[in-house]
Amino acid sequence: MTHVLYLVHDLTDPAVRRRVIALKQGGASVDIVGFARAAVPDDIEGVFPRVIGRTKDGHFVQRCLAVLKARRKLRSILKDLAQPDVIIARNLETLSLTSKVNRLTGEPVPVVFECLDIHRLLLGQGGVGKAMRLLERWCGRHVCAVITSSPAFKTNYFDSLSLLRAPVHLLENKVVQLDDDVQVSALPRSDDRPWRIGWFGALRCRKSFKLLSHFSRMAGGRVEIILRGRPAYREFDDFDAEIAAEPFMRFEGPYRNPEDLSAIYGEVDFAWAVDCFEEGQNSKWLLPNRLYEGCLYGAVPIALDGTQTAATLNSRGIGMTINDVTPFALARIFDGMTYETYRKLASNIAALDKSNWVYGPSQCRELVAWLGSLRPLPGEQRSDAVSTSSSFAI
C-alpha cells in the first residue's frame, strides 16, 4: 500500500478533504500535516490531522513567520508517523518544508508539488516576482513532479515564467465519486418558478457579487441567485450584511462535496463559473470546481469570454458565456430565455460522457499507482530535471 504524507496549507480547506477521499479511494494510506486558518476537524476522512501552525488568508508576512516556526516543530510532529512513500506538498508554504521533512524521514522520499492556484506575487516581472520565483525554485529543488488543475497553468506559468524543472501533470478539479455509478439529476425543470443561478464553492470574487446583485435587481425577481460554500470574508466589506440586504440573493451556507452536490445543483438551473479574483491572471487560467459539479448534475455553466473555462465550454459545444463582467452582459443572455432554449442547453451537456466531469475509484487507483511509482531524484540532478507533461484520464 502506498503511504502518502500530505502537507497542506489549510487543513480546513474542503479541497483537502476531496484529495484525501481520492487518495484513499485509490488504495493509499494517508497522514495529513498542515497549517490551519480556522477550527480544525477532529478527523479528515478518518485521518487525524496534525497542526503545525496557524496562518491568515492574505497575510503573506504572517504566513512566512508561521513557516519558520513550523520548521522547529517538524521533528516532534512527525516522530511517530509511518515512513511515507511519497510526499505531496500543497502550495508554496508547505513546499518550503519538504527538504527538512525529507531529512527527518531518514530515507529519501519523492516530493510532489500540488499547485492549484498561481499566486499574484509569483507573476510579477519586477524584483518581487523574480524573487518569489527563485524562492519557489529553491523550495522545489527536490520536486520530482508537479500536479496542477488547468492546462492554462502549465502553458502560462510552468512552461514560461516558473523556474521549476519538473514534469507537470494535469489533475483537473473533477468530482470525486465514491462508486462508479453516478446518478445524475434529470433534465431541465419545467415549472414556473424563477430561473436560478447557483454560485457555489469559494466565494471570493467581489466583482461577481456586485454583478449578480445588480442583475438580480434588474430582473425584478425573474432570476434568483443562490450562494453556497465558504465566503472569503476579507474580500467583502461585510458579507453577511450585504447578502442579507439582497432581495433576490440568498446564502445557504457550506456543503459537502461530493455528498451534497446532487441536491444543491438540483435546485438551480445555471452554475456561475466566473471568477475575477486576481483578475487577468489566475482567474483567467483556472478551471473551477463548479464547472465540473454543475455539468455533472445538470446545471448550465456561465463563463467569461477569454478564460480557460470559456475555452473548455466552447470546445465541447456547451454552456453560455458573457463578454464582460457587467449585469447588462448577463441580461443579454437571459433576454428571451425559454424552457425550450434551456432544455437544448442542458441536453447538450447531458449528451457528453460523464468522464468529462467525474473520476471514480478506477481513476483514483490510477493516481495512487502513479504516486507509488515515483522515485526521488538524485541530489545533483534535482534542480535540473527535464520538464515534460502528461495527464491522467481523470
The 8 nearest C-alpha neighbors of each residue, nearest first, counted from 0:
[[1, 27, 2, 26, 28, 371, 84, 367],
 [0, 2, 27, 371, 84, 28, 3, 367],
 [1, 3, 28, 83, 84, 27, 29, 0],
 [4, 2, 29, 85, 83, 86, 5, 84],
 [3, 5, 86, 30, 83, 29, 31, 87],
 [4, 6, 31, 87, 3, 86, 30, 88],
 [7, 5, 88, 32, 33, 93, 87, 89],
 [8, 6, 33, 89, 9, 88, 93, 5],
 [7, 9, 34, 33, 89, 93, 90, 92],
 [10, 8, 35, 34, 11, 12, 7, 36],
 [9, 11, 35, 12, 33, 34, 7, 39],
 [10, 12, 9, 39, 13, 35, 37, 36],
 [11, 13, 14, 9, 10, 15, 16, 8],
 [14, 12, 15, 16, 11, 17, 256, 255],
 [15, 13, 17, 12, 16, 18, 11, 19],
 [16, 14, 18, 13, 17, 12, 19, 10],
 [15, 17, 19, 13, 14, 18, 20, 43],
 [18, 16, 14, 20, 15, 19, 21, 13],
 [19, 17, 21, 15, 20, 16, 22, 14],
 [18, 20, 16, 22, 21, 17, 23, 15],
 [19, 21, 17, 23, 18, 22, 24, 16],
 [22, 20, 24, 18, 19, 363, 23, 25],
 [23, 21, 25, 19, 27, 24, 20, 18],
 [22, 24, 27, 26, 25, 20, 21, 19],
 [25, 23, 21, 26, 22, 360, 363, 20],
 [364, 24, 26, 363, 22, 23, 367, 27],
 [25, 27, 23, 24, 364, 22, 0, 28],
 [28, 26, 1, 23, 22, 2, 25, 0],
 [27, 29, 2, 3, 23, 1, 26, 0],
 [30, 28, 3, 2, 4, 27, 31, 5],
 [29, 31, 4, 5, 3, 46, 32, 28],
 [32, 30, 5, 48, 6, 4, 49, 29],
 [33, 31, 49, 6, 48, 50, 5, 7],
 [34, 32, 7, 50, 6, 51, 8, 10],
 [33, 35, 52, 9, 8, 53, 51, 50],
 [34, 36, 9, 53, 10, 37, 54, 11],
 [35, 37, 54, 55, 53, 9, 11, 34],
 [38, 36, 35, 39, 11, 53, 10, 9],
 [37, 39, 40, 36, 11, 35, 10, 41],
 [38, 40, 11, 37, 10, 41, 35, 48],
 [41, 39, 42, 38, 43, 11, 48, 10],
 [42, 40, 47, 39, 43, 48, 46, 45],
 [41, 43, 47, 46, 40, 45, 44, 48],
 [42, 44, 46, 45, 16, 47, 40, 48],
 [45, 43, 46, 42, 20, 16, 19, 47],
 [44, 46, 42, 43, 47, 41, 48, 29],
 [47, 45, 43, 42, 44, 48, 30, 31],
 [46, 48, 42, 41, 43, 45, 49, 31],
 [49, 47, 31, 32, 46, 42, 50, 43],
 [48, 50, 32, 31, 33, 51, 47, 76],
 [49, 51, 33, 34, 52, 32, 48, 35],
 [52, 50, 69, 34, 33, 49, 72, 32],
 [53, 51, 34, 50, 65, 69, 35, 54],
 [52, 54, 35, 34, 36, 65, 55, 51],
 [55, 53, 36, 62, 35, 34, 65, 52],
 [56, 54, 58, 36, 57, 62, 53, 61],
 [55, 57, 58, 54, 36, 59, 233, 62],
 [56, 58, 59, 55, 233, 62, 61, 60],
 [59, 57, 61, 55, 56, 60, 62, 54],
 [58, 60, 62, 61, 57, 63, 56, 55],
 [61, 59, 63, 62, 58, 64, 65, 57],
 [60, 62, 64, 63, 58, 59, 65, 54],
 [61, 63, 65, 59, 60, 64, 54, 58],
 [64, 62, 60, 66, 65, 61, 59, 67],
 [63, 65, 67, 61, 66, 62, 68, 60],
 [66, 64, 62, 68, 63, 67, 52, 69],
 [65, 67, 69, 63, 64, 68, 62, 70],
 [68, 66, 64, 70, 69, 65, 63, 71],
 [67, 69, 65, 66, 70, 71, 64, 72],
 [70, 68, 66, 72, 71, 51, 67, 65],
 [69, 71, 67, 73, 72, 68, 66, 96],
 [70, 72, 69, 68, 73, 67, 74, 75],
 [73, 71, 69, 70, 74, 75, 76, 51],
 [72, 74, 76, 70, 75, 71, 77, 69],
 [75, 73, 77, 76, 72, 78, 103, 71],
 [74, 76, 78, 73, 77, 72, 79, 71],
 [77, 75, 73, 74, 78, 72, 49, 51],
 [78, 76, 80, 74, 75, 79, 73, 103],
 [77, 79, 75, 74, 80, 76, 73, 103],
 [80, 78, 77, 81, 76, 75, 82, 74],
 [81, 79, 77, 78, 82, 30, 76, 83],
 [80, 82, 83, 79, 2, 30, 77, 78],
 [81, 83, 104, 80, 84, 2, 106, 4],
 [84, 82, 2, 85, 3, 4, 81, 86],
 [83, 85, 2, 1, 3, 108, 82, 371],
 [86, 84, 109, 3, 83, 108, 110, 4],
 [85, 87, 110, 4, 3, 5, 111, 109],
 [88, 86, 111, 5, 112, 110, 6, 4],
 [89, 87, 6, 112, 94, 93, 113, 111],
 [88, 90, 113, 7, 6, 8, 93, 114],
 [91, 89, 114, 92, 93, 8, 113, 94],
 [90, 92, 94, 93, 95, 135, 89, 88],
 [91, 93, 95, 94, 90, 66, 8, 96],
 [92, 94, 95, 96, 88, 91, 6, 90],
 [95, 93, 91, 88, 96, 97, 92, 138],
 [94, 96, 138, 93, 92, 97, 91, 98],
 [97, 95, 93, 94, 99, 98, 100, 70],
 [96, 98, 100, 94, 99, 95, 101, 93],
 [97, 99, 101, 100, 96, 102, 95, 141],
 [100, 98, 102, 101, 97, 96, 103, 70],
 [101, 99, 97, 103, 102, 98, 96, 104],
 [100, 102, 98, 104, 99, 103, 97, 107],
 [103, 101, 99, 100, 104, 105, 98, 107],
 [102, 104, 100, 101, 105, 99, 74, 77],
 [105, 103, 101, 102, 106, 100, 82, 107],
 [106, 104, 103, 102, 107, 101, 82, 108],
 [105, 107, 104, 108, 101, 102, 103, 82],
 [108, 106, 101, 375, 105, 109, 104, 102],
 [107, 109, 375, 85, 84, 101, 106, 110],
 [110, 108, 375, 85, 374, 86, 373, 143],
 [109, 111, 86, 142, 143, 87, 85, 108],
 [110, 112, 87, 144, 145, 142, 143, 86],
 [111, 113, 145, 88, 87, 146, 114, 89],
 [114, 112, 89, 146, 88, 145, 147, 90],
 [115, 113, 147, 90, 116, 146, 112, 89],
 [114, 116, 147, 148, 113, 117, 146, 90],
 [117, 115, 114, 118, 281, 285, 152, 147],
 [116, 118, 281, 119, 115, 121, 114, 152],
 [119, 117, 120, 121, 116, 281, 122, 277],
 [118, 120, 122, 121, 117, 277, 123, 281],
 [121, 119, 118, 128, 122, 123, 131, 127],
 [122, 120, 128, 119, 131, 118, 132, 123],
 [123, 121, 119, 120, 128, 124, 118, 160],
 [122, 124, 128, 125, 121, 120, 127, 129],
 [123, 125, 128, 129, 122, 126, 127, 121],
 [126, 124, 123, 128, 127, 129, 130, 122],
 [125, 127, 129, 128, 130, 124, 123, 131],
 [128, 126, 130, 129, 125, 131, 123, 120],
 [127, 129, 123, 121, 131, 130, 120, 125],
 [130, 128, 132, 126, 131, 127, 133, 125],
 [129, 131, 133, 127, 128, 132, 126, 134],
 [132, 130, 134, 128, 133, 129, 121, 127],
 [131, 133, 135, 129, 134, 130, 121, 161],
 [134, 132, 136, 130, 135, 131, 137, 129],
 [135, 133, 131, 137, 132, 136, 138, 130],
 [136, 134, 132, 138, 133, 137, 139, 131],
 [135, 137, 139, 163, 133, 134, 138, 162],
 [138, 136, 134, 140, 139, 135, 133, 95],
 [137, 139, 95, 135, 136, 140, 94, 134],
 [140, 138, 136, 142, 137, 141, 135, 94],
 [139, 141, 382, 137, 381, 142, 138, 136],
 [142, 140, 381, 139, 143, 110, 376, 382],
 [143, 141, 110, 139, 140, 144, 111, 112],
 [142, 144, 165, 110, 111, 109, 376, 141],
 [145, 143, 166, 111, 165, 142, 167, 112],
 [144, 146, 167, 112, 111, 113, 168, 166],
 [147, 145, 113, 168, 169, 167, 114, 112],
 [146, 148, 115, 114, 169, 170, 149, 113],
 [147, 149, 171, 170, 115, 169, 172, 146],
 [150, 148, 151, 152, 285, 286, 147, 171],
 [151, 149, 153, 152, 154, 169, 148, 147],
 [150, 152, 284, 154, 149, 153, 155, 307],
 [153, 151, 150, 155, 156, 149, 154, 284],
 [152, 154, 157, 150, 151, 156, 158, 155],
 [155, 153, 151, 158, 152, 156, 150, 157],
 [156, 154, 152, 151, 153, 159, 158, 157],
 [155, 157, 160, 159, 152, 153, 158, 161],
 [156, 158, 153, 161, 159, 160, 154, 155],
 [159, 157, 154, 156, 153, 155, 160, 161],
 [158, 160, 156, 157, 161, 155, 154, 162],
 [161, 159, 156, 157, 162, 158, 155, 122],
 [162, 160, 157, 163, 156, 159, 132, 158],
 [161, 163, 136, 132, 164, 160, 133, 135],
 [164, 162, 136, 161, 165, 139, 157, 135],
 [165, 163, 384, 386, 385, 383, 162, 382],
 [164, 166, 386, 144, 384, 143, 163, 385],
 [167, 165, 387, 386, 144, 388, 145, 168],
 [168, 166, 145, 388, 144, 146, 387, 165],
 [169, 167, 146, 389, 390, 388, 145, 147],
 [168, 170, 390, 147, 148, 146, 171, 389],
 [171, 169, 148, 147, 146, 168, 391, 390],
 [170, 172, 148, 173, 169, 149, 393, 147],
 [173, 171, 288, 148, 174, 170, 287, 291],
 [172, 174, 357, 356, 171, 291, 175, 358],
 [173, 175, 357, 176, 358, 292, 356, 291],
 [176, 174, 358, 359, 357, 173, 21, 257],
 [177, 175, 359, 178, 174, 358, 257, 357],
 [176, 178, 359, 175, 360, 179, 24, 257],
 [179, 177, 176, 180, 359, 360, 181, 175],
 [178, 180, 359, 181, 360, 176, 177, 361],
 [179, 181, 178, 182, 176, 359, 177, 183],
 [182, 180, 183, 179, 176, 178, 353, 357],
 [181, 183, 180, 184, 261, 296, 185, 295],
 [184, 182, 296, 181, 185, 295, 261, 297],
 [185, 183, 296, 297, 265, 182, 186, 261],
 [184, 186, 183, 187, 297, 188, 296, 265],
 [187, 185, 297, 184, 345, 188, 346, 342],
 [188, 186, 342, 189, 185, 345, 341, 268],
 [187, 189, 190, 186, 268, 185, 338, 342],
 [188, 190, 187, 338, 191, 192, 342, 339],
 [191, 189, 192, 188, 193, 338, 187, 194],
 [190, 192, 193, 189, 194, 188, 338, 221],
 [191, 193, 190, 194, 221, 189, 195, 222],
 [194, 192, 221, 222, 195, 223, 191, 220],
 [193, 195, 222, 223, 221, 268, 192, 196],
 [196, 194, 223, 267, 268, 222, 224, 193],
 [195, 197, 269, 224, 270, 267, 268, 225],
 [198, 196, 225, 270, 267, 271, 199, 226],
 [197, 199, 226, 271, 270, 225, 227, 196],
 [200, 198, 227, 228, 226, 197, 289, 201],
 [199, 201, 228, 202, 229, 227, 289, 198],
 [200, 202, 229, 203, 228, 230, 199, 231],
 [203, 201, 230, 229, 231, 200, 204, 228],
 [202, 204, 231, 201, 230, 234, 205, 276],
 [205, 203, 276, 207, 206, 275, 274, 202],
 [204, 206, 208, 207, 203, 209, 234, 235],
 [205, 207, 209, 204, 208, 210, 275, 324],
 [208, 206, 210, 204, 205, 209, 211, 274],
 [209, 207, 205, 211, 206, 210, 212, 204],
 [208, 210, 212, 206, 207, 211, 213, 205],
 [211, 209, 207, 326, 213, 212, 208, 325],
 [212, 210, 214, 208, 213, 209, 215, 207],
 [211, 213, 209, 215, 210, 214, 208, 216],
 [212, 214, 210, 216, 211, 215, 209, 326],
 [215, 213, 326, 217, 211, 216, 212, 210],
 [214, 216, 218, 212, 217, 213, 222, 211],
 [215, 217, 219, 213, 218, 214, 212, 247],
 [218, 216, 214, 219, 215, 213, 326, 220],
 [219, 217, 215, 221, 216, 220, 222, 214],
 [220, 218, 216, 217, 221, 215, 222, 247],
 [219, 221, 222, 218, 247, 223, 215, 193],
 [220, 222, 193, 218, 219, 194, 223, 215],
 [223, 221, 194, 193, 220, 195, 215, 218],
 [224, 222, 195, 247, 248, 194, 196, 220],
 [223, 225, 248, 196, 195, 197, 247, 249],
 [226, 224, 197, 249, 248, 250, 198, 196],
 [227, 225, 250, 198, 199, 197, 249, 251],
 [228, 226, 199, 252, 251, 253, 250, 200],
 [227, 229, 253, 200, 199, 252, 201, 254],
 [228, 230, 201, 202, 253, 200, 231, 227],
 [231, 229, 202, 232, 203, 201, 228, 238],
 [232, 230, 203, 233, 234, 202, 229, 201],
 [231, 233, 234, 235, 230, 238, 237, 236],
 [232, 234, 235, 231, 236, 56, 57, 203],
 [235, 233, 232, 231, 203, 205, 236, 204],
 [236, 234, 237, 232, 238, 233, 205, 231],
 [235, 237, 238, 234, 233, 232, 241, 240],
 [238, 236, 235, 240, 239, 241, 232, 233],
 [237, 239, 241, 235, 240, 242, 232, 236],
 [240, 238, 242, 241, 237, 243, 250, 244],
 [239, 241, 243, 237, 238, 242, 244, 236],
 [242, 240, 238, 244, 243, 239, 237, 245],
 [241, 243, 245, 244, 239, 240, 238, 249],
 [242, 244, 240, 241, 245, 239, 249, 246],
 [245, 243, 241, 242, 240, 246, 248, 239],
 [244, 246, 242, 248, 243, 247, 241, 212],
 [247, 245, 248, 244, 216, 243, 249, 220],
 [248, 246, 223, 245, 215, 220, 224, 249],
 [249, 247, 224, 245, 225, 246, 223, 242],
 [248, 250, 225, 226, 242, 251, 224, 247],
 [249, 251, 226, 252, 227, 225, 242, 248],
 [252, 250, 227, 226, 249, 253, 225, 228],
 [251, 253, 227, 228, 250, 254, 229, 226],
 [254, 252, 228, 227, 229, 251, 255, 200],
 [255, 253, 228, 259, 256, 252, 227, 260],
 [256, 254, 259, 258, 257, 253, 260, 13],
 [257, 255, 258, 259, 260, 254, 17, 174],
 [256, 258, 260, 259, 255, 175, 174, 176],
 [257, 259, 256, 255, 260, 261, 254, 262],
 [260, 258, 255, 262, 261, 257, 256, 254],
 [261, 259, 263, 262, 257, 258, 264, 256],
 [260, 262, 264, 263, 259, 265, 296, 184],
 [261, 263, 265, 260, 259, 264, 266, 258],
 [262, 264, 265, 260, 266, 261, 259, 267],
 [265, 263, 266, 267, 261, 262, 260, 296],
 [264, 266, 262, 263, 267, 261, 184, 296],
 [267, 265, 264, 263, 262, 268, 195, 197],
 [268, 266, 195, 264, 265, 197, 196, 269],
 [267, 269, 298, 195, 196, 299, 194, 270],
 [268, 270, 299, 196, 298, 300, 267, 197],
 [269, 271, 300, 197, 298, 293, 299, 196],
 [270, 272, 198, 301, 273, 197, 300, 196],
 [273, 271, 302, 301, 290, 270, 300, 289],
 [272, 274, 302, 271, 303, 275, 301, 207],
 [275, 273, 282, 276, 204, 272, 207, 278],
 [276, 274, 278, 282, 204, 277, 206, 273],
 [275, 277, 204, 278, 274, 282, 203, 281],
 [278, 276, 282, 281, 275, 280, 279, 119],
 [277, 279, 275, 276, 282, 280, 283, 281],
 [278, 280, 283, 282, 277, 281, 275, 284],
 [281, 279, 283, 282, 278, 277, 284, 119],
 [280, 282, 284, 283, 117, 277, 285, 116],
 [283, 281, 278, 280, 275, 284, 285, 274],
 [284, 282, 306, 280, 279, 281, 285, 307],
 [285, 283, 151, 307, 281, 282, 152, 306],
 [284, 286, 282, 149, 283, 287, 281, 307],
 [285, 287, 308, 149, 307, 288, 284, 290],
 [288, 286, 289, 290, 285, 172, 272, 291],
 [287, 289, 172, 290, 291, 292, 173, 286],
 [288, 290, 292, 287, 291, 293, 272, 199],
 [291, 289, 288, 293, 287, 292, 272, 294],
 [292, 290, 356, 294, 289, 173, 293, 288],
 [293, 291, 289, 295, 294, 290, 288, 174],
 [294, 292, 298, 296, 295, 290, 291, 289],
 [293, 295, 297, 291, 296, 292, 298, 290],
 [296, 294, 292, 293, 356, 297, 291, 353],
 [297, 295, 183, 293, 294, 184, 261, 298],
 [296, 298, 294, 295, 293, 184, 345, 299],
 [297, 299, 269, 293, 268, 270, 294, 296],
 [298, 300, 269, 318, 270, 345, 268, 294],
 [301, 299, 270, 318, 269, 271, 272, 298],
 [300, 302, 319, 271, 320, 272, 318, 270],
 [303, 301, 320, 272, 273, 309, 308, 321],
 [302, 304, 321, 320, 273, 309, 322, 306],
 [305, 303, 322, 309, 306, 320, 321, 302],
 [304, 306, 303, 309, 307, 310, 283, 322],
 [307, 305, 283, 309, 308, 304, 303, 284],
 [306, 308, 310, 284, 309, 311, 283, 285],
 [307, 309, 311, 306, 310, 286, 302, 312],
 [310, 308, 312, 306, 302, 311, 307, 304],
 [309, 311, 307, 313, 308, 312, 314, 306],
 [312, 310, 308, 314, 309, 313, 307, 315],
 [311, 313, 309, 317, 315, 310, 314, 318],
 [314, 312, 316, 310, 315, 311, 309, 317],
 [313, 315, 311, 312, 316, 310, 317, 309],
 [316, 314, 312, 313, 317, 311, 351, 348],
 [317, 315, 313, 314, 312, 318, 347, 348],
 [318, 316, 312, 315, 347, 348, 313, 344],
 [317, 319, 300, 299, 312, 301, 344, 320],
 [318, 320, 301, 300, 302, 317, 321, 299],
 [321, 319, 302, 303, 301, 304, 309, 322],
 [320, 322, 303, 323, 328, 304, 329, 302],
 [321, 323, 304, 303, 328, 320, 324, 305],
 [324, 322, 325, 321, 328, 303, 304, 329],
 [323, 325, 210, 328, 326, 322, 321, 303],
 [324, 326, 327, 328, 323, 210, 329, 214],
 [327, 325, 214, 329, 210, 328, 330, 213],
 [326, 328, 330, 325, 329, 331, 214, 324],
 [329, 327, 331, 325, 330, 326, 321, 323],
 [328, 330, 326, 327, 331, 332, 321, 325],
 [329, 331, 327, 333, 328, 332, 326, 334],
 [332, 330, 334, 328, 329, 333, 327, 321],
 [331, 333, 330, 329, 334, 328, 336, 321],
 [334, 332, 336, 330, 331, 335, 329, 337],
 [335, 333, 331, 336, 332, 330, 329, 337],
 [334, 336, 333, 337, 332, 331, 340, 330],
 [337, 335, 333, 334, 340, 338, 341, 332],
 [338, 336, 340, 339, 335, 341, 342, 333],
 [337, 339, 341, 340, 342, 189, 336, 187],
 [338, 340, 342, 337, 341, 343, 336, 344],
 [341, 339, 337, 343, 338, 342, 336, 344],
 [340, 342, 338, 344, 343, 339, 345, 337],
 [343, 341, 339, 345, 344, 340, 187, 346],
 [342, 344, 346, 340, 341, 345, 347, 339],
 [345, 343, 341, 347, 342, 346, 340, 318],
 [344, 346, 342, 348, 347, 343, 299, 341],
 [347, 345, 349, 343, 348, 344, 342, 350],
 [348, 346, 350, 344, 345, 349, 317, 343],
 [349, 347, 345, 346, 350, 351, 317, 294],
 [348, 350, 346, 351, 347, 345, 297, 352],
 [349, 351, 347, 348, 346, 352, 345, 353],
 [352, 350, 349, 348, 353, 347, 355, 315],
 [351, 353, 354, 355, 350, 349, 356, 348],
 [352, 354, 355, 356, 357, 351, 295, 349],
 [355, 353, 357, 356, 352, 358, 393, 392],
 [356, 354, 353, 352, 357, 351, 291, 173],
 [357, 355, 291, 173, 354, 353, 295, 174],
 [358, 356, 174, 173, 354, 175, 355, 353],
 [359, 357, 393, 175, 362, 176, 174, 354],
 [358, 360, 176, 179, 362, 361, 175, 178],
 [361, 359, 363, 362, 24, 364, 25, 178],
 [360, 362, 364, 363, 359, 365, 25, 358],
 [363, 361, 365, 364, 360, 359, 358, 393],
 [364, 362, 25, 360, 366, 365, 361, 21],
 [25, 365, 363, 361, 367, 362, 366, 368],
 [364, 366, 362, 368, 363, 367, 369, 361],
 [367, 365, 363, 369, 364, 368, 362, 370],
 [366, 368, 370, 364, 369, 25, 365, 371],
 [369, 367, 371, 365, 366, 370, 364, 372],
 [370, 368, 372, 366, 367, 371, 365, 373],
 [371, 369, 367, 372, 368, 373, 366, 85],
 [370, 372, 368, 369, 373, 1, 367, 84],
 [371, 373, 369, 370, 368, 374, 367, 1],
 [374, 372, 370, 371, 109, 369, 375, 85],
 [373, 375, 109, 376, 372, 108, 143, 371],
 [376, 374, 109, 108, 107, 377, 143, 373],
 [375, 377, 381, 378, 143, 374, 380, 141],
 [378, 376, 380, 379, 381, 375, 141, 374],
 [377, 379, 381, 380, 376, 141, 382, 375],
 [378, 380, 377, 381, 382, 383, 376, 140],
 [381, 379, 383, 377, 378, 382, 384, 376],
 [380, 382, 141, 376, 378, 140, 383, 379],
 [381, 383, 140, 380, 384, 164, 141, 379],
 [382, 384, 380, 381, 164, 385, 379, 165],
 [385, 383, 164, 165, 381, 382, 380, 386],
 [384, 386, 164, 165, 383, 387, 166, 382],
 [387, 385, 166, 165, 164, 384, 388, 167],
 [388, 386, 166, 167, 385, 389, 165, 168],
 [389, 387, 167, 166, 168, 386, 390, 169],
 [388, 390, 168, 169, 167, 387, 391, 166],
 [391, 389, 169, 168, 170, 392, 388, 393],
 [392, 390, 393, 170, 169, 389, 366, 168],
 [391, 393, 390, 362, 358, 354, 365, 170],
 [392, 391, 358, 362, 170, 171, 357, 354]]
